[in-house]
Amino acid sequence: MKTAYINDVAHPYKEGDTLLSFIRRHADGNLVPTLCDAPNLDPFGACRVCSVEISQEKNGAVKTVAACHTPVAEGQFIYTSSQRIQKLRKNIIELVLTDHPLDCLTCEVNGNCELQTVAAQVGIREVRYPEGDNHLEREKDLSHPYMTSDLSKCINCYRCVRACDEVQGEFVLSMAGRGFDAHIVKGLDQSFMDSDCVSCGACSQACPTSAISDIFQSKAIQATETTRTVCTYCGVGCNLDIATNSGEILSITAPYDAEVNQGHTCLKGRFAFKFYNHPDRLDSPMIKRNGHFEKVGWDEVYDFITEKFKHYKETFGPDSLAGISSSRCTNEENYLMQKFFRAVIQTNNIDGCARVCHSPTALGMQRTFGTGAATNSIEDLKHTNCILVIGANPTDAHPVTGAKLKQFAMKSDSVTIVIDPRRTELARYATHHLALRPGTNVAVLNMMMYYIITEGLVDEGFISKRTEGYLDFKEELMKIDLNKLEAVSGVPKEQVREAAIAYATTPNAMSFHGLGVTEHSQGTFTVMQIADLAMLTGNIGRKGVGVNPLRGQNNVQGSADMGVQPHQGAGYLDVTKDEVNERYNTFYGTTVPKHIGYKIPEMFQAALEGKLKAIWIIGEDVVQTDPNTQKVIRALEATELVIVQELFMTETAKYADVILPGASFLEKSGTFTNGERRVQAVRQVVEPIEGSKPDGQIIVELMNRMGYAQPDYTPDGMLEEISQIVPFFEGIRWERLGKNGLQWPVAANGTDTKILHQQQFKRGLGYFEFHNWEETQEITAHGKDYPYILTTNRELEHYNCGAMTRRTANEKILKSDYLMIHPEDAAANLIREGDFVCLESPRGKVDVRARITDEVKPGILSTTFHFPDIMVNNITSDIHDSEAMCPEYKVVAVRIRKSKGKYKKQLQDR
């Protein structure tokens, strides 16, 4: 073992150790102060405060070096506190302080300022240098809803610049000028608001003073408690440290020791939390009487629901009731919701957005691999050579993972393939961007696999040992008409060939896919093709490879794991199988039905046919987010009892007969499962607002009212139960989750699994199955009269229906939905930037502002759906994936014209 000496005491060191990391591991962390160093940034050596003396022999000649970026050497002697070093550090800090405001008592970071701390460490009592020129008159930047700067307090440590580059990959901040004139600039010397800043806050968290901060003063030390929990937005699963005082949330920061996000989070996770105590929060159960909601007590509303549920069950049968659970809720709450309907109501009519949006992922990967979840971890980006990103815009929809993917794409020795109709941010950096027509994923992937086979790039050994069905698959694949697929997809076949060769010839290739894959009529088949690509090239079962779906909502993976789907119960067990049914019956002590229940579209159809009498919806705004809005509204109006459990009066809640006020993620405990199968602890930060209750507690109390006895809701108690019925949760216990959770499957002894399918697939052998491209019915039925194709996308600033983010300052950054339209299409229809465009489909029409851009191709339009005053889903269709009934949001046949000028007032105001 190699050793070096710290102040003459020998210690072992690791390969790659810097002097600073070596000293921190073996000695007092205060021995070597720093200002430009940060846990999530590469060594830089700007401030020199970390200077130490080194020698290759004891009492030998020494030289002074910066500890943060100098590597340790065998037998080296390191002296951390000699008189010369102490004098040097003190002199450096004195020079810094000559150009720094000394308003410490009124400064936001007083008591938590790294400059203040280091000044004390090095013994500063006065500044010896005479006053001269300084930068103390620099103006503050208060232009942004979240970000602030007071660069008179800047010490030129470069931490903000490096955080913007290394953590977010945005390159907004830079250093301009030289010598005395050196200063931080944003963009082209702009304000935060006018620059391309994405408000991730990485610079604010990195700044050692308060030169860059935020409106919440996140580095102030007013907090009396800090609670670690998990973000409620996308499926990345970022860890958050939430600072509170007297039950009020002050600010949110990202912990550096979080394996998922390593000190990073997006503007939603860091700043968009003020919805939790917004005046719009629902604060009492309500029952609609004579067309108006009346506030009632919990006992009254429970009695009302119980009486109705029992009546419908006894009179019309269990299948006259249905439930829609929420991927915003915890695993435990989703488990309870499906248990309520299966064990108490005795129906499999339970569904949720996990099946709505990502069911093709689960079904496609289950058919091919046997398990419908990510095979690898995001950490494996460190071990891959190529990424394939298809049908996803991760820098907007999954920002922390998106930043990592973007940084990978920017490396000179990496290969990035993006398959997407839009020129997304990631596509700008891609080695290959295949800008296909929406609805032709299957065509392009079949072309890629054709070339991999004909170019002799197949991993024959992997295929022969670990797969089945390949020969039949290959025979069918060789029959495809490349010229036809080139024509329908709009992607030149030579581009596809080059991308296919790039994917197949790199040592390790990972794929990532999103809703641009699943929300199509051939979504399941596309997922199977992505899995086929991995098997074809042997990119499965080790680090740096695999098939990795990017989950849209925070607990999409978990809600599916817990059985929120009509065909599979908790643990993905098939409800139609005798042995599964017997297992559920024994476990729940009741009779669980064997037939498959209604999926959400079938619930709505059953309601219109008079078969569905009651529906209980938790945390899903189906009126705004499900396709064909007017049909959804008609279905809710046709349902005798609509119960909506929510935080706010959403568009769906307006059609409810009963409102139950639930709790936000900040007001309860449980677990979320992120997109890499990581089960993490969600810890209660504040008490639920008065009048509301945690969703799990509401479900438990209704179960008891219905005569099915349950203990009070606790996360540890529920996890204990779940571990007994969900096989891959066997070893998960609350106390084992720690700070970074566990990736399922988890063995009984608590050992988790980073990589799936290392030796064999869950189904035994991986399965090849060929599927030809078919045009969607939306185009064959309506393409002639509605010649443009509309697809949908998300924006960084907002989340899904926007019920939470629109009640934060995010609304000031992005104020409305917009339509992306190519300049040629805009000119042909006399549409200018900012004009309202009337989008008309066979289902209806909406008006939305135009954003003219060449990020979409001619004939292709793209819009967001975050704002209810637009209601884009008024024009989306009922067409769905042929296998999993996932709605086809991504292909809508429309025609366009410039709007006639009669808009809703709220649109004009925007």
Secondary structure, DSSP 8 states (H G I E B T S, - for coil): --EEEETTEEEE--TT-BHHHHHHHHS-GGGS--SS--TTS----SS-TTEEEEESSTT---EEEETTT-B--TT-EEESS-HHHHHHHHHHHHHHHTTS---GGGSTTTTS-HHHHHHHHHT-SS--S------TT--EE--SSSEEEEGGG-----HHHHIIIIII----EEEES-GGG-EEEETTTB-TTTS------HHHHH-SSSSEEETT-TT----SEEEEEE-SSSTT--EEEEEEETTEEEEEE--TT-TTTTT---HHHHHTTGGGG-TTS--S-EEEETTEEEE--HHHHHHHHHHHHHHHHHHH-GGGEEEEE-TTS-HHHHHHHHHIIIIII----EEEHHHHHHHHHHHHHHHHTS--S-SS-GGGGGG-SEEEEES--HHHHSHHHHHHHHHHHTSTT-EEEEE-SS--HHHHT-SEEE---TT-HHHHHHHHHHHHHHTT---HHHHHHHEESHHHHHHHHTT--HHHHHHHH---HHHHHHHHHHHHHSS-EEEEE-HHHHSSTTHHHHHHHHHHHHHHTT--SSTT-EEEE--SSTTHHHHHHTT-SSSEETTTEETTSHHHHHHHHHHHTS----S----HHHHHHHHHTT---EEEEES--HHHHSSSHHHHHHHHHHSSEEEEEESS--TTGGG-SEEEE---GGG--EEEE-TTSEEEEE---S---TT---HHHHHHHHHHHTT-------HHHHHHHHHHHSGGGTT--GGG-TTT-EESS--TTS---SSS-SSSBTTBSEE---------HHHHHHTTTS-EEEEE---TT--TT-TTGGGSTHHHHS-S-EEEE-HHHHHHTT--TT-EEEEEETTEEEEEEEEE-TTS-TTEEEE----TTT-GGGS--S-B-TTT--B-TT-EEEEEEE--S---HHHHH-
